[in-house]
């Protein structure tokens, strides 16, 4: 079916949501093509996209179709799965609450129990609720750190982990089998409504208590440390402030960014990966002479941190904050005799090498996964069953980490509490978090860990992204900025090479990622984003000084940006 035919099918359907019909009438030819040329797909973090009318947009009908497919999958797993039911959470975005309760209605039409949070909650709390309530799975309505025009839909398994590809493929097959998304009904009667339970404070209390249990030095001096905190209008506001206050920390909230405004009115961006997310928090920090800044994304799975150092505020990258957490957690576990046998840390194939070197220093093995915390969560669950290794930490370069695995996803409230504790601990020693990071560099080498991205929107953009990746595979890079490529990995063809030798790449699912290892110990990786219309390039550059690492990194960036153009 062409985009125009799909458009007319929607426009003429009696089941179409009236507000979407008005939007359809305003579309020009390009808008019709972009909204209907394809069906919105599941990526690294579920289904995410622009909100609006169309099969390639997030709206009430594409959400219903996804939920109906998920319901068919649940039914296929038997009556026990249906009875255990699904926990549903949502963030502050436009229509998130409506999508959440509508999803519950679709599920109960299939006879499936639903537990829906009364109001917005963090993604990690949804992951926690799945296991706490012994549900068969979960749904989280969120677009995480994306701009206000986006929303999304994440699915969780019974372990509280986002669906890994083998499970997601089963759900996607069920979703794709639904030919007409406009025919999926969410009209329920009073008897069906009895299958829906609204949840809230009871789950909150248990989740908060679990977060507070991660403390390694609960008696660390707290009276001399000030923390500026921003939830960026999102779900972290209540849990993070409550948890930090309960643990005795002085928290100064960025009040303008505490209301759950779906337009993110008082922040240039809700994404901690971007400098704009810190602008107002930095103003607060300078006024209050704060020690650290903590910033969470809207669904509270990602967290950024800034630290006062030599009179200035330094905002750390996700790789850097992850390294600080590794150094603090592993040093304290070792010092207190709490390091378990066969300890393991997880990160991804695009995460900096520094964290692995720090883990190795403390006798901790590092296992790498593809991008997407679901792969880390899945490994955690498997090791809890076979006890072959014991989890001590997991993180991604994209500002997400998990300290204790009572959650199976990135958990910003946990990260906020642990970084507050680390800042307090090191301040008592006359150190800042930046000092700790510098000590790591001096011991293990200086790293410049950066990322560039090229945005390519719409149908033409999607085709260009495919063209870029295809071209890189056809004409494999032999050098970057004068440095020889000594090895490479292709996670889509499942091959890796070193010199003339090419062999199978084992241990990873298929994924559209290319990684190049350079003769100077640096590496560059390329992948299309699973959540936005972008091609991302990751750089991990090692040098004997900050200046050398940054100079080499800039040269690599210049080459790769030109290749993406």
HELIX and SHEET records of a PDB file:
HELIX    1   1 UNK A    3  UNK A   11  1                                   9    
HELIX    2   2 UNK A   18  UNK A   25  1                                   8    
HELIX    3   3 UNK A   29  UNK A   36  1                                   8    
HELIX    4   4 UNK A   60  UNK A   76  1                                  17    
HELIX    5   5 UNK A   79  UNK A   84  1                                   6    
HELIX    6   6 UNK A   96  UNK A  109  1                                  14    
HELIX    7   7 UNK A  123  UNK A  132  1                                  10    
HELIX    8   8 UNK A  165  UNK A  176  1                                  12    
HELIX    9   9 UNK A  181  UNK A  183  5                                   3    
HELIX   10  10 UNK A  190  UNK A  193  1                                   4    
HELIX   11  11 UNK A  201  UNK A  212  1                                  12    
HELIX   12  12 UNK A  236  UNK A  246  1                                  11    
HELIX   13  13 UNK A  255  UNK A  257  5                                   3    
HELIX   14  14 UNK A  275  UNK A  278  5                                   4    
HELIX   15  15 UNK A  279  UNK A  288  1                                  10    
HELIX   16  16 UNK A  318  UNK A  335  1                                  18    
HELIX   17  17 UNK A  353  UNK A  361  1                                   9    
HELIX   18  18 UNK A  373  UNK A  386  1                                  14    
HELIX   19  19 UNK A  412  UNK A  427  1                                  16    
HELIX   20  20 UNK A  433  UNK A  444  1                                  12    
HELIX   21  21 UNK A  458  UNK A  474  1                                  17    
HELIX   22  22 UNK A  546  UNK A  564  1                                  19    
SHEET    1   A 7 UNK A  42  UNK A  43  0                                        
SHEET    2   A 7 UNK A  46  UNK A  50 -1                                        
SHEET    3   A 7 UNK A 150  UNK A 156 -1                                        
SHEET    4   A 7 UNK A 137  UNK A 141 -1                                        
SHEET    5   A 7 UNK A  86  UNK A  90  1                                        
SHEET    6   A 7 UNK A 114  UNK A 117  1                                        
SHEET    7   A 7 UNK A 196  UNK A 199  1                                        
SHEET    1   B 5 UNK A 250  UNK A 253  0                                        
SHEET    2   B 5 UNK A 226  UNK A 230  1                                        
SHEET    3   B 5 UNK A 292  UNK A 296  1                                        
SHEET    4   B 5 UNK A 303  UNK A 309 -1                                        
SHEET    5   B 5 UNK A 312  UNK A 315 -1                                        
SHEET    1   C 4 UNK A 365  UNK A 369  0                                        
SHEET    2   C 4 UNK A 343  UNK A 348  1                                        
SHEET    3   C 4 UNK A 390  UNK A 396  1                                        
SHEET    4   C 4 UNK A 400  UNK A 402 -1                                        
SHEET    1   D 6 UNK A 446  UNK A 455  0                                        
SHEET    2   D 6 UNK A 534  UNK A 543 -1                                        
SHEET    3   D 6 UNK A 523  UNK A 528 -1                                        
SHEET    4   D 6 UNK A 513  UNK A 518 -1                                        
SHEET    5   D 6 UNK A 483  UNK A 490 -1                                        
SHEET    6   D 6 UNK A 479  UNK A 480 -1                                        
SHEET    1   E 7 UNK A 446  UNK A 455  0                                        
SHEET    2   E 7 UNK A 534  UNK A 543 -1                                        
SHEET    3   E 7 UNK A 523  UNK A 528 -1                                        
SHEET    4   E 7 UNK A 513  UNK A 518 -1                                        
SHEET    5   E 7 UNK A 483  UNK A 490 -1                                        
SHEET    6   E 7 UNK A 495  UNK A 498 -1                                        
SHEET    7   E 7 UNK A 501  UNK A 504 -1                                        
END                                                                             
